[in-house]
């Protein structure tokens, strides 16, 4: 059986990826604070396996416990495992010197620590069981340039890119069958974009630019981006450690 473990699968890109993988006959394991009941219904209609695990990625102990349980379940009969570390937070949107320390800690935990912990757990299991595991860490163009008010988001996404590249190098050296990549989805019409547009110009200098994206219809739908990611993952030519950009795939 093929499994796909998706964080942040209750909405946005995560939900769209889950929907597409279900149509491919892949057993989806959704991980989020809240369940998307439409996924459960879609799985039933497609006759595909589906499970949901409640987890707040902002808490280290929850991540360790929940994903240890998921890994034990999945690797019992898996022929291939996909892991999509999609969940992320943009807050705090604020200039350095005005940052909320609790929001900083949550951002680092959700955007960086949790994906690393999840990758580590699944790569350990993959090595022990010799099950091919493909990991995609969802990143951002913000990883590659400084953006006013996004110092923490830019930093965590840059760090996840470097982790991905390094882990990919290590898998290649070990001649592993497993792969790890990063995927930059571009600007999408999601709740994160709504959060960005609700910030202040003092905290985020590019506020008007992002409002214009919405007004001019420049935001891609999560379904289009999900299609590009799923096609990439199910292909046979993934390059270990590479940061793939949606603009190069569509």
N, C-alpha and C positions, 0 to 999 in steps of 0.2 A: 504494500500500500504506500502511496505517496501522501505525505503530510505537508501542510503549510502552516506555520505558526506566525501570526500577524499581530503586532502590538498596535494599539490605537485603531482597532478594527471596527469600532462602533460608528464611525462617521468619516467623512472626507475621503482621502486617498486610501486609507486602510480598508474602509468598507467597500470601496470600488474594486480594490485588488482582490479582496475576499470573494466578492460576487463573481469576478472573472475566473478565479481559480476553481470555484465550485463548478462552473460550467465545463471546466477541463477535467472534471472527475477527481479532483484532488481534495482529500479530507482536510478541512479548514479548522484550525484551532484559533479562536478569537481571544485576544487578551485586552481587556479594557476595564475601566471602572464601571461602565454600564454596558449592557448587552443590546445589540441591534437585532430586534426580533425579525426584521426582514431577512437577515442572513439565515436565521433558523428556518424560516419558511422557504427560502430559495434552496437550501440544502435538501429539504424534504421533497420539494418539487423535482429537483435534479437527481434524487436518489443518492446523494453524496453525503459522506460523513461530516459531522459538524459538532464541535464542542466549544463552550465558552468558559473562560476562567476570569474571575474578578481579580484585578490587581491594580494597585496604585503604584506606578513606577517611581513615585517620589519617595518611597520608603524602601530602603535597602533590604530589610529583612523579608518584606513581602516578595520582592523580586527574587531573592534567593530561594525562598520556600516554594513559590508558585512555579517558577521555571524548572526547579529540580523535579517537581512532580510531573510537569509536562514532558520533560526530557525522558523520565523513566517510562512514561506511558507511550510516547512516540517510538522510541527506539526498540521496543519489544518486537514489532513486526514491520518496521519501516524498510522500504527498498530505496527510498530517497526522501530527504527532508529539506524543505525550504524554510528559511527564517527571514521575515521582513521586519526589521526594526524601524517601524514607521512613526510611532508616537513621538511627539515633541512639543515643546512650549516655547513661545517667543518672549514672554515676560521674563525679566523686567525690560520695558522699553523706557529707557531713561539715560541721561548722560552720567558718566563717571563722576563720582562725588555726590550724586543724588540717588544712588542705587539702594533698593531695599534688600538687606542682607538675606532675609528669609527667601525672597524670590530668587536671588542669586543661587542659593544652595539648592533650591528645587530645580532650577534650570540645569545646573551641572549634573544633578542626580538623574533627571529624566533624559536629557539630551546626550549625556556622555557616560556616566557611571553605569546606568542600567543597560544600555546596549553592549557595553564592554563585558559586563557580567553575563549577559545572555549569550553572547558570542563565545565566551570562555566555557560556559557550561555545555553548549551544544558541540563545540569543537572537541571537548574532552570525550563526550559520548560518541561522536563520530569516529574518533581515533580508536576507541575501545571496541566498537562494533563493526568497523569498516563499512559504515553506511555513508554513502555520498551525501554531503550536506552543503547546501548552497545558501549563503547568507547575503542579504542586501540591507545595507544601512542607509536609510534615507537621509540625505544631506541637504545642502542648500548652496546657491551661488554666493550667499553671505559668508561662506567659508573662505572665499577667495578675495574678498575686498572688505575694507573697513566701512561700516555704515553707521552714521550718526545715530546714537541712541540704542544701538544693537550690540554693544561691546560684548555682552555675555553670550548672546545667541551666535554671533560671528565666531567667538572663541571656541564654543563647544562644538560647533559644526566643523571648524578647522581641525580640531582635535580628533573628531571621529573620522575625518578623512585620513589623517596621518595614522591612526590606529588601523584603519582598513588597509591602507597601503602596506604597512609593516606586517600585519597578519597575513596578507596575501603573499608577501615575499617569503615569510616563514613556511607557509603551506607549500609553496613551490619548491623550496629547498628540501622539505621533507617528502617531496613527491607524493603528496596527498591527493586523493580524488576529490576532496572538498574544495569549494571556492568561496571567496568573500569579495564583495564589491560594494561600492557606494553608488547611490543613484540620486542625482539632483533633478527634482521634478519641475523646476521653474515656478512661475507664479500661477496659482490655481485659485478657483473660486471656492474657498473653504472658510471655516470659522476663524482660522488663524488670520486670514486677510481682513476679516471683520474686526478682529482685535487690533490689528495694525492701524486700520482706519479710524478707530476710536481713540487713538492716542493724541497727544498734543504736539503742535509744531515745535514747541520749546524742547520737548523730549525727543522728537523725531523729525529731523529737518526735511526728510523726503516725503512728508505726509501727503502733500498735494499730488505728488507724482503717483502715489499708490491709490489715492482716491480716483485719479484719472484712469487708472487701469480698469477699475470697476465700471466707471461711467462710460468708457469707450468700448467696453466689451473685450478687453485685452486679456482677461483671465481665462485660462483653459479650464475645462471641466475636469474633475477628478477622474471621470470615466475614461477620457482620452489618454490622460497620463498613465492611468492604471493599465490600459491596454498596451502601452509601450513598455512598461515595466514587466508585465507578465510575458509578453513576447520575448523580451530579453532573457528572462530567467529560464524559460522553457527551451531556449535555443542551445546550441551545442558549442558555442565559441566564446564563452565568457573568459575574460582575461583577469586572472587573480590580482586583487588589489587595485583594480582600475576604478576611477571615478567616472561613471557614465552620466551624460547630460541628456535630458529629454529632447532638447533642440537638435541633437545629433541623431536621434532615433526616429523622429517623426518626419 
